[in-house]
Amino acid sequence: TAGWEALVASQPSMHRLFLLHVIPFALIPSVMIYIAGTKQTLMFFDLLPGNKLVLVSLILFLVQLVVVPVMATILRQLAEVADSHPSYRQAFILAAVAPTPLWMAPVFLIVPDMLVNIAVTTLAMMAAAGFIYFGIPTVFKIKEQGHVYLLFGAILVAGVIAWGFLMVCTLVVWGSVQNLQFAVGPAGG
């Protein structure tokens, strides 16, 4: 709660938050997928060669950048169920900071153990849920605990749907990229 209070009190601009928080943290999953895919292929990354993996990583990064402002719009609308009418800026703060643990979890892709990565991702999801739960009263200025619970549940569902959308987008891109042909040199016969 103290962290949220300090963040809200500092009144960060959306541009600054996007440039200095969202972009660097959104880079982590993309870079780690590329590194894990090119340096260690013990898990599931041996399906794509490096040049195609770059494309998948780039598209994942761009989708993450789009999802944050979209989630801010959704959060703003969901806040109405709790009789709260936050500004877009307030919703953007929550949408930009809450996924931070999920952005950091892919660092563990350097550990070639699927169970470790599942455990880390689960912990990251729980931490992101905690960020949301403790951020709602401070960022949206909601005093009534019942409204906090209601909004938390709604945001959690929206967040899980957004995360699922991100995973589906990644898999669709992954599948599409597998069939792409990149020119490596002159075609010879």
VOVEXSE-749707 format. One record per atom (N, C-alpha, C): residue in one letter; atom name; z, x, y. Coordinates in nm, 2 decimals. Layout:
<sites>
res  atom  z  x  y
A  CA  Z  X  Y;
...
</sites>
This chain:
<sites>
res  atom  z  x  y
T  N  0.00  0.08  -0.12;
T  CA  0.00  0.00  0.00;
T  C  0.00  0.09  0.13;
A  N  0.08  0.20  0.12;
A  CA  0.08  0.28  0.24;
A  C  -0.06  0.34  0.27;
G  N  -0.13  0.38  0.16;
G  CA  -0.26  0.43  0.18;
G  C  -0.36  0.33  0.24;
W  N  -0.35  0.21  0.20;
W  CA  -0.43  0.10  0.26;
W  C  -0.40  0.08  0.40;
E  N  -0.26  0.08  0.43;
E  CA  -0.22  0.06  0.57;
E  C  -0.27  0.17  0.66;
A  N  -0.27  0.30  0.61;
A  CA  -0.32  0.41  0.69;
A  C  -0.47  0.40  0.71;
L  N  -0.54  0.36  0.61;
L  CA  -0.68  0.34  0.62;
L  C  -0.72  0.23  0.72;
V  N  -0.66  0.12  0.71;
V  CA  -0.68  0.01  0.80;
V  C  -0.65  0.05  0.94;
A  N  -0.53  0.11  0.96;
A  CA  -0.49  0.16  1.09;
A  C  -0.58  0.26  1.15;
S  N  -0.65  0.34  1.07;
S  CA  -0.74  0.44  1.13;
S  C  -0.87  0.37  1.18;
Q  N  -0.89  0.25  1.14;
Q  CA  -1.01  0.17  1.18;
Q  C  -1.14  0.25  1.16;
P  N  -1.17  0.29  1.04;
P  CA  -1.30  0.37  1.02;
P  C  -1.42  0.28  1.04;
S  N  -1.52  0.33  1.10;
S  CA  -1.65  0.25  1.11;
S  C  -1.71  0.24  0.98;
M  N  -1.79  0.14  0.96;
M  CA  -1.86  0.12  0.84;
M  C  -1.96  0.24  0.81;
H  N  -2.03  0.28  0.92;
H  CA  -2.12  0.39  0.90;
H  C  -2.05  0.52  0.85;
R  N  -1.93  0.55  0.91;
R  CA  -1.86  0.67  0.87;
R  C  -1.81  0.66  0.73;
L  N  -1.76  0.54  0.70;
L  CA  -1.71  0.52  0.56;
L  C  -1.82  0.53  0.46;
F  N  -1.94  0.48  0.49;
F  CA  -2.05  0.49  0.40;
F  C  -2.10  0.63  0.39;
L  N  -2.11  0.70  0.50;
L  CA  -2.16  0.84  0.50;
L  C  -2.06  0.94  0.44;
L  N  -1.93  0.92  0.47;
L  CA  -1.83  1.02  0.42;
L  C  -1.76  0.98  0.30;
H  N  -1.77  0.86  0.25;
H  CA  -1.70  0.82  0.13;
H  C  -1.79  0.77  0.02;
V  N  -1.87  0.66  0.06;
V  CA  -1.96  0.60  -0.04;
V  C  -2.06  0.70  -0.09;
I  N  -2.14  0.76  -0.01;
I  CA  -2.25  0.85  -0.05;
I  C  -2.20  0.96  -0.14;
P  N  -2.09  1.04  -0.09;
P  CA  -2.05  1.15  -0.18;
P  C  -1.99  1.10  -0.31;
F  N  -1.92  0.99  -0.31;
F  CA  -1.86  0.95  -0.44;
F  C  -1.97  0.88  -0.53;
A  N  -2.06  0.82  -0.47;
A  CA  -2.17  0.76  -0.55;
A  C  -2.26  0.86  -0.61;
L  N  -2.26  0.98  -0.55;
L  CA  -2.34  1.09  -0.61;
L  C  -2.28  1.14  -0.74;
I  N  -2.15  1.13  -0.76;
I  CA  -2.08  1.19  -0.88;
I  C  -2.14  1.13  -1.01;
P  N  -2.15  1.00  -1.03;
P  CA  -2.20  0.95  -1.16;
P  C  -2.34  1.00  -1.18;
S  N  -2.43  1.00  -1.08;
S  CA  -2.57  1.04  -1.10;
S  C  -2.58  1.19  -1.13;
V  N  -2.50  1.27  -1.06;
V  CA  -2.51  1.42  -1.09;
V  C  -2.45  1.45  -1.23;
M  N  -2.34  1.38  -1.26;
M  CA  -2.28  1.40  -1.39;
M  C  -2.36  1.36  -1.51;
I  N  -2.43  1.25  -1.49;
I  CA  -2.52  1.20  -1.60;
I  C  -2.63  1.31  -1.61;
Y  N  -2.68  1.36  -1.50;
Y  CA  -2.79  1.46  -1.52;
Y  C  -2.73  1.59  -1.58;
I  N  -2.62  1.63  -1.53;
I  CA  -2.56  1.76  -1.59;
I  C  -2.53  1.74  -1.74;
A  N  -2.46  1.63  -1.77;
A  CA  -2.43  1.60  -1.91;
A  C  -2.56  1.59  -2.00;
G  N  -2.66  1.53  -1.94;
G  CA  -2.78  1.51  -2.02;
G  C  -2.86  1.64  -2.04;
T  N  -2.85  1.74  -1.95;
T  CA  -2.92  1.86  -1.96;
T  C  -2.84  1.97  -2.02;
K  N  -2.71  1.97  -2.01;
K  CA  -2.63  2.08  -2.06;
K  C  -2.57  2.06  -2.20;
Q  N  -2.53  1.93  -2.22;
Q  CA  -2.48  1.90  -2.35;
Q  C  -2.54  1.77  -2.40;
T  N  -2.60  1.77  -2.51;
T  CA  -2.66  1.65  -2.56;
T  C  -2.59  1.60  -2.69;
L  N  -2.47  1.62  -2.70;
L  CA  -2.39  1.58  -2.82;
L  C  -2.36  1.43  -2.82;
M  N  -2.37  1.37  -2.70;
M  CA  -2.33  1.22  -2.70;
M  C  -2.46  1.14  -2.72;
F  N  -2.52  1.10  -2.61;
F  CA  -2.63  1.01  -2.62;
F  C  -2.74  1.04  -2.51;
F  N  -2.73  1.16  -2.45;
F  CA  -2.82  1.19  -2.34;
F  C  -2.94  1.27  -2.39;
D  N  -2.95  1.30  -2.52;
D  CA  -3.07  1.37  -2.57;
D  C  -3.19  1.28  -2.58;
L  N  -3.18  1.16  -2.53;
L  CA  -3.29  1.07  -2.54;
L  C  -3.40  1.09  -2.43;
L  N  -3.36  1.16  -2.32;
L  CA  -3.46  1.18  -2.21;
L  C  -3.47  1.33  -2.18;
P  N  -3.59  1.37  -2.15;
P  CA  -3.60  1.51  -2.10;
P  C  -3.55  1.52  -1.96;
G  N  -3.53  1.64  -1.91;
G  CA  -3.47  1.66  -1.77;
G  C  -3.54  1.59  -1.66;
N  N  -3.68  1.59  -1.66;
N  CA  -3.75  1.53  -1.55;
N  C  -3.73  1.38  -1.54;
K  N  -3.72  1.32  -1.66;
K  CA  -3.70  1.17  -1.66;
K  C  -3.55  1.14  -1.63;
L  N  -3.46  1.23  -1.67;
L  CA  -3.32  1.21  -1.64;
L  C  -3.29  1.22  -1.49;
V  N  -3.37  1.30  -1.42;
V  CA  -3.36  1.31  -1.27;
V  C  -3.39  1.17  -1.21;
L  N  -3.50  1.11  -1.26;
L  CA  -3.54  0.98  -1.21;
L  C  -3.43  0.87  -1.23;
V  N  -3.38  0.87  -1.36;
V  CA  -3.27  0.77  -1.39;
V  C  -3.15  0.80  -1.30;
S  N  -3.11  0.92  -1.28;
S  CA  -3.00  0.95  -1.19;
S  C  -3.02  0.91  -1.05;
L  N  -3.14  0.93  -1.00;
L  CA  -3.17  0.90  -0.86;
L  C  -3.17  0.74  -0.84;
I  N  -3.22  0.67  -0.94;
I  CA  -3.22  0.52  -0.93;
I  C  -3.08  0.47  -0.94;
L  N  -3.00  0.53  -1.03;
L  CA  -2.86  0.49  -1.04;
L  C  -2.79  0.51  -0.90;
F  N  -2.81  0.62  -0.84;
F  CA  -2.75  0.65  -0.71;
F  C  -2.79  0.55  -0.61;
L  N  -2.92  0.52  -0.60;
L  CA  -2.97  0.42  -0.50;
L  C  -2.91  0.28  -0.52;
V  N  -2.90  0.24  -0.65;
V  CA  -2.85  0.11  -0.68;
V  C  -2.70  0.10  -0.64;
Q  N  -2.63  0.21  -0.66;
Q  CA  -2.49  0.21  -0.62;
Q  C  -2.47  0.20  -0.47;
L  N  -2.56  0.26  -0.39;
L  CA  -2.56  0.25  -0.25;
L  C  -2.59  0.11  -0.20;
V  N  -2.67  0.04  -0.27;
V  CA  -2.70  -0.10  -0.24;
V  C  -2.59  -0.20  -0.28;
V  N  -2.53  -0.17  -0.39;
V  CA  -2.42  -0.26  -0.44;
V  C  -2.30  -0.27  -0.35;
V  N  -2.27  -0.16  -0.28;
V  CA  -2.15  -0.16  -0.19;
V  C  -2.16  -0.27  -0.08;
P  N  -2.26  -0.26  0.00;
P  CA  -2.27  -0.37  0.11;
P  C  -2.29  -0.51  0.05;
V  N  -2.36  -0.52  -0.06;
V  CA  -2.37  -0.65  -0.12;
V  C  -2.24  -0.70  -0.17;
M  N  -2.15  -0.61  -0.23;
M  CA  -2.02  -0.66  -0.27;
M  C  -1.93  -0.69  -0.15;
A  N  -1.95  -0.62  -0.04;
A  CA  -1.88  -0.66  0.09;
A  C  -1.91  -0.80  0.13;
T  N  -2.04  -0.84  0.12;
T  CA  -2.08  -0.98  0.15;
T  C  -2.01  -1.08  0.06;
I  N  -2.01  -1.04  -0.07;
I  CA  -1.96  -1.13  -0.17;
I  C  -1.80  -1.14  -0.15;
L  N  -1.74  -1.03  -0.12;
L  CA  -1.59  -1.03  -0.10;
L  C  -1.56  -1.12  0.02;
R  N  -1.64  -1.11  0.12;
R  CA  -1.61  -1.19  0.24;
R  C  -1.62  -1.34  0.21;
Q  N  -1.72  -1.38  0.13;
Q  CA  -1.73  -1.52  0.09;
Q  C  -1.62  -1.56  -0.01;
L  N  -1.58  -1.47  -0.10;
L  CA  -1.47  -1.50  -0.19;
L  C  -1.34  -1.52  -0.12;
A  N  -1.32  -1.45  -0.01;
A  CA  -1.19  -1.46  0.06;
A  C  -1.16  -1.60  0.11;
E  N  -1.27  -1.68  0.12;
E  CA  -1.25  -1.82  0.16;
E  C  -1.16  -1.90  0.06;
V  N  -1.17  -1.86  -0.07;
V  CA  -1.09  -1.94  -0.16;
V  C  -0.94  -1.92  -0.14;
A  N  -0.90  -1.81  -0.07;
A  CA  -0.76  -1.78  -0.03;
A  C  -0.73  -1.81  0.11;
D  N  -0.81  -1.90  0.17;
D  CA  -0.80  -1.93  0.31;
D  C  -0.79  -1.81  0.40;
S  N  -0.87  -1.71  0.37;
S  CA  -0.88  -1.60  0.46;
S  C  -1.02  -1.58  0.51;
H  N  -1.04  -1.54  0.63;
H  CA  -1.17  -1.52  0.69;
H  C  -1.19  -1.38  0.74;
P  N  -1.20  -1.28  0.65;
P  CA  -1.21  -1.14  0.70;
P  C  -1.34  -1.12  0.76;
S  N  -1.34  -1.01  0.84;
S  CA  -1.47  -0.97  0.90;
S  C  -1.55  -0.89  0.80;
Y  N  -1.68  -0.88  0.82;
Y  CA  -1.76  -0.80  0.73;
Y  C  -1.70  -0.66  0.72;
R  N  -1.65  -0.60  0.83;
R  CA  -1.60  -0.47  0.83;
R  C  -1.48  -0.46  0.73;
Q  N  -1.39  -0.56  0.74;
Q  CA  -1.27  -0.56  0.65;
Q  C  -1.32  -0.56  0.50;
A  N  -1.42  -0.65  0.47;
A  CA  -1.47  -0.66  0.34;
A  C  -1.54  -0.53  0.29;
F  N  -1.60  -0.47  0.39;
F  CA  -1.67  -0.34  0.35;
F  C  -1.57  -0.23  0.32;
I  N  -1.46  -0.23  0.39;
I  CA  -1.36  -0.13  0.36;
I  C  -1.31  -0.14  0.21;
L  N  -1.28  -0.27  0.17;
L  CA  -1.24  -0.29  0.03;
L  C  -1.35  -0.26  -0.07;
A  N  -1.47  -0.30  -0.04;
A  CA  -1.58  -0.28  -0.13;
A  C  -1.62  -0.13  -0.14;
A  N  -1.59  -0.05  -0.03;
A  CA  -1.63  0.09  -0.03;
A  C  -1.52  0.18  -0.10;
V  N  -1.39  0.13  -0.09;
V  CA  -1.29  0.22  -0.14;
V  C  -1.25  0.18  -0.29;
A  N  -1.25  0.05  -0.32;
A  CA  -1.20  0.01  -0.45;
A  C  -1.28  0.08  -0.57;
P  N  -1.41  0.10  -0.57;
P  CA  -1.47  0.16  -0.68;
P  C  -1.45  0.31  -0.70;
T  N  -1.37  0.37  -0.61;
T  CA  -1.35  0.52  -0.61;
T  C  -1.31  0.57  -0.75;
P  N  -1.22  0.51  -0.82;
P  CA  -1.19  0.57  -0.95;
P  C  -1.31  0.56  -1.05;
L  N  -1.39  0.45  -1.04;
L  CA  -1.50  0.44  -1.12;
L  C  -1.61  0.55  -1.09;
W  N  -1.62  0.58  -0.97;
W  CA  -1.71  0.69  -0.93;
W  C  -1.66  0.83  -0.98;
M  N  -1.53  0.84  -0.99;
M  CA  -1.48  0.97  -1.03;
M  C  -1.47  0.99  -1.18;
A  N  -1.47  0.88  -1.26;
A  CA  -1.46  0.89  -1.40;
A  C  -1.57  0.97  -1.47;
P  N  -1.70  0.96  -1.42;
P  CA  -1.80  1.04  -1.49;
P  C  -1.79  1.19  -1.49;
V  N  -1.69  1.24  -1.41;
V  CA  -1.66  1.38  -1.42;
V  C  -1.63  1.42  -1.56;
F  N  -1.57  1.33  -1.64;
F  CA  -1.53  1.36  -1.77;
F  C  -1.65  1.36  -1.87;
L  N  -1.77  1.33  -1.82;
L  CA  -1.89  1.34  -1.91;
L  C  -1.91  1.49  -1.96;
I  N  -1.85  1.58  -1.89;
I  CA  -1.86  1.72  -1.93;
I  C  -1.78  1.74  -2.07;
V  N  -1.69  1.65  -2.10;
V  CA  -1.62  1.65  -2.23;
V  C  -1.71  1.58  -2.33;
P  N  -1.76  1.64  -2.43;
P  CA  -1.85  1.58  -2.52;
P  C  -1.78  1.49  -2.62;
D  N  -1.70  1.41  -2.58;
D  CA  -1.62  1.32  -2.67;
D  C  -1.63  1.18  -2.62;
M  N  -1.69  1.09  -2.70;
M  CA  -1.71  0.95  -2.65;
M  C  -1.58  0.88  -2.63;
L  N  -1.48  0.91  -2.72;
L  CA  -1.35  0.84  -2.71;
L  C  -1.28  0.88  -2.58;
V  N  -1.29  1.01  -2.54;
V  CA  -1.23  1.05  -2.42;
V  C  -1.29  0.98  -2.30;
N  N  -1.42  0.97  -2.30;
N  CA  -1.50  0.90  -2.19;
N  C  -1.47  0.75  -2.19;
I  N  -1.45  0.69  -2.30;
I  CA  -1.41  0.55  -2.30;
I  C  -1.27  0.53  -2.25;
A  N  -1.18  0.62  -2.28;
A  CA  -1.04  0.61  -2.23;
A  C  -1.04  0.63  -2.08;
V  N  -1.11  0.73  -2.03;
V  CA  -1.12  0.76  -1.89;
V  C  -1.18  0.64  -1.81;
T  N  -1.29  0.59  -1.87;
T  CA  -1.35  0.47  -1.80;
T  C  -1.25  0.35  -1.80;
T  N  -1.18  0.33  -1.90;
T  CA  -1.08  0.22  -1.91;
T  C  -0.97  0.24  -1.80;
L  N  -0.92  0.37  -1.79;
L  CA  -0.82  0.40  -1.69;
L  C  -0.88  0.38  -1.55;
A  N  -1.00  0.42  -1.53;
A  CA  -1.07  0.41  -1.40;
A  C  -1.08  0.26  -1.36;
M  N  -1.11  0.18  -1.46;
M  CA  -1.12  0.03  -1.43;
M  C  -0.99  -0.02  -1.39;
M  N  -0.88  0.02  -1.46;
M  CA  -0.75  -0.03  -1.43;
M  C  -0.71  0.02  -1.29;
A  N  -0.74  0.14  -1.26;
A  CA  -0.71  0.20  -1.12;
A  C  -0.79  0.12  -1.02;
A  N  -0.91  0.09  -1.04;
A  CA  -0.99  0.02  -0.94;
A  C  -0.93  -0.12  -0.92;
A  N  -0.89  -0.18  -1.03;
A  CA  -0.82  -0.31  -1.02;
A  C  -0.70  -0.30  -0.94;
G  N  -0.62  -0.19  -0.96;
G  CA  -0.50  -0.17  -0.88;
G  C  -0.53  -0.15  -0.73;
F  N  -0.64  -0.08  -0.70;
F  CA  -0.68  -0.06  -0.56;
F  C  -0.71  -0.20  -0.50;
I  N  -0.78  -0.28  -0.57;
I  CA  -0.82  -0.42  -0.52;
I  C  -0.69  -0.50  -0.50;
Y  N  -0.60  -0.50  -0.60;
Y  CA  -0.48  -0.58  -0.59;
Y  C  -0.39  -0.54  -0.47;
F  N  -0.37  -0.41  -0.45;
F  CA  -0.29  -0.37  -0.34;
F  C  -0.36  -0.36  -0.21;
G  N  -0.49  -0.36  -0.22;
G  CA  -0.57  -0.36  -0.09;
G  C  -0.59  -0.50  -0.03;
I  N  -0.59  -0.60  -0.11;
I  CA  -0.62  -0.74  -0.06;
I  C  -0.52  -0.78  0.05;
P  N  -0.39  -0.77  0.03;
P  CA  -0.29  -0.82  0.13;
P  C  -0.30  -0.74  0.26;
T  N  -0.33  -0.61  0.25;
T  CA  -0.33  -0.52  0.37;
T  C  -0.47  -0.54  0.44;
V  N  -0.58  -0.53  0.37;
V  CA  -0.71  -0.53  0.43;
V  C  -0.74  -0.67  0.49;
F  N  -0.71  -0.77  0.41;
F  CA  -0.75  -0.91  0.44;
F  C  -0.64  -0.98  0.51;
K  N  -0.52  -0.91  0.53;
K  CA  -0.40  -0.97  0.60;
K  C  -0.36  -1.10  0.54;
I  N  -0.34  -1.11  0.41;
I  CA  -0.30  -1.23  0.34;
I  C  -0.15  -1.21  0.30;
K  N  -0.07  -1.30  0.35;
K  CA  0.07  -1.29  0.33;
K  C  0.12  -1.37  0.20;
E  N  0.06  -1.48  0.17;
E  CA  0.10  -1.56  0.06;
E  C  0.06  -1.50  -0.07;
Q  N  0.15  -1.48  -0.16;
Q  CA  0.13  -1.41  -0.29;
Q  C  0.03  -1.49  -0.38;
G  N  0.04  -1.62  -0.38;
G  CA  -0.05  -1.70  -0.46;
G  C  -0.19  -1.69  -0.42;
H  N  -0.22  -1.67  -0.29;
H  CA  -0.35  -1.65  -0.24;
H  C  -0.40  -1.51  -0.28;
V  N  -0.31  -1.41  -0.28;
V  CA  -0.35  -1.28  -0.32;
V  C  -0.39  -1.28  -0.47;
Y  N  -0.32  -1.35  -0.55;
Y  CA  -0.35  -1.36  -0.70;
Y  C  -0.49  -1.43  -0.71;
L  N  -0.51  -1.54  -0.64;
L  CA  -0.63  -1.61  -0.65;
L  C  -0.75  -1.53  -0.61;
L  N  -0.74  -1.46  -0.50;
L  CA  -0.85  -1.37  -0.45;
L  C  -0.87  -1.25  -0.54;
F  N  -0.76  -1.20  -0.59;
F  CA  -0.77  -1.08  -0.68;
F  C  -0.85  -1.12  -0.81;
G  N  -0.82  -1.24  -0.86;
G  CA  -0.89  -1.28  -0.98;
G  C  -1.04  -1.30  -0.95;
A  N  -1.07  -1.36  -0.84;
A  CA  -1.21  -1.39  -0.80;
A  C  -1.28  -1.25  -0.78;
I  N  -1.22  -1.16  -0.71;
I  CA  -1.28  -1.03  -0.68;
I  C  -1.30  -0.95  -0.81;
L  N  -1.20  -0.96  -0.90;
L  CA  -1.21  -0.89  -1.03;
L  C  -1.33  -0.94  -1.11;
V  N  -1.35  -1.07  -1.11;
V  CA  -1.46  -1.12  -1.19;
V  C  -1.59  -1.08  -1.12;
A  N  -1.60  -1.08  -0.99;
A  CA  -1.72  -1.04  -0.92;
A  C  -1.74  -0.89  -0.94;
G  N  -1.64  -0.81  -0.94;
G  CA  -1.65  -0.67  -0.96;
G  C  -1.70  -0.63  -1.10;
V  N  -1.65  -0.71  -1.20;
V  CA  -1.69  -0.69  -1.34;
V  C  -1.84  -0.72  -1.35;
I  N  -1.88  -0.83  -1.29;
I  CA  -2.02  -0.87  -1.29;
I  C  -2.11  -0.77  -1.22;
A  N  -2.06  -0.71  -1.11;
A  CA  -2.14  -0.61  -1.04;
A  C  -2.15  -0.48  -1.12;
W  N  -2.04  -0.44  -1.19;
W  CA  -2.04  -0.33  -1.27;
W  C  -2.13  -0.35  -1.39;
G  N  -2.13  -0.47  -1.45;
G  CA  -2.22  -0.50  -1.56;
G  C  -2.37  -0.49  -1.51;
F  N  -2.39  -0.55  -1.39;
F  CA  -2.53  -0.54  -1.33;
F  C  -2.57  -0.39  -1.32;
L  N  -2.48  -0.31  -1.27;
L  CA  -2.52  -0.17  -1.25;
L  C  -2.55  -0.10  -1.39;
M  N  -2.47  -0.14  -1.49;
M  CA  -2.50  -0.08  -1.62;
M  C  -2.63  -0.13  -1.68;
V  N  -2.66  -0.26  -1.66;
V  CA  -2.79  -0.32  -1.71;
V  C  -2.90  -0.26  -1.63;
C  N  -2.89  -0.24  -1.50;
C  CA  -3.00  -0.17  -1.42;
C  C  -3.02  -0.03  -1.48;
T  N  -2.91  0.04  -1.51;
T  CA  -2.93  0.18  -1.56;
T  C  -3.00  0.18  -1.69;
L  N  -2.96  0.08  -1.78;
L  CA  -3.03  0.08  -1.91;
L  C  -3.17  0.03  -1.90;
V  N  -3.20  -0.06  -1.81;
V  CA  -3.34  -0.10  -1.79;
V  C  -3.43  0.02  -1.74;
V  N  -3.37  0.09  -1.64;
V  CA  -3.44  0.20  -1.59;
V  C  -3.46  0.31  -1.70;
W  N  -3.35  0.33  -1.77;
W  CA  -3.35  0.43  -1.88;
W  C  -3.47  0.40  -1.98;
G  N  -3.47  0.27  -2.02;
G  CA  -3.58  0.23  -2.11;
G  C  -3.72  0.24  -2.05;
S  N  -3.73  0.21  -1.93;
S  CA  -3.86  0.21  -1.86;
S  C  -3.91  0.36  -1.84;
V  N  -3.81  0.45  -1.81;
V  CA  -3.84  0.59  -1.78;
V  C  -3.88  0.66  -1.91;
Q  N  -3.83  0.61  -2.03;
Q  CA  -3.87  0.68  -2.15;
Q  C  -4.02  0.67  -2.18;
N  N  -4.08  0.57  -2.13;
N  CA  -4.23  0.55  -2.15;
N  C  -4.31  0.62  -2.05;
L  N  -4.25  0.67  -1.94;
L  CA  -4.33  0.73  -1.83;
L  C  -4.39  0.87  -1.88;
Q  N  -4.51  0.90  -1.83;
Q  CA  -4.57  1.03  -1.86;
Q  C  -4.58  1.10  -1.73;
F  N  -4.52  1.22  -1.73;
F  CA  -4.52  1.31  -1.61;
F  C  -4.62  1.41  -1.63;
A  N  -4.70  1.44  -1.53;
A  CA  -4.80  1.55  -1.54;
A  C  -4.74  1.68  -1.53;
V  N  -4.75  1.76  -1.63;
V  CA  -4.69  1.89  -1.63;
V  C  -4.79  2.00  -1.60;
G  N  -4.91  1.98  -1.62;
G  CA  -5.02  2.07  -1.59;
G  C  -5.15  2.01  -1.62;
P  N  -5.26  2.08  -1.61;
P  CA  -5.39  2.02  -1.63;
P  C  -5.40  1.97  -1.78;
A  N  -5.46  1.86  -1.79;
A  CA  -5.48  1.80  -1.92;
A  C  -5.59  1.88  -1.99;
G  N  -5.56  1.92  -2.11;
G  CA  -5.66  2.00  -2.18;
G  C  -5.70  1.93  -2.31;
G  N  -5.81  1.97  -2.36;
G  CA  -5.86  1.90  -2.47;
G  C  -5.90  1.99  -2.58;
</sites>
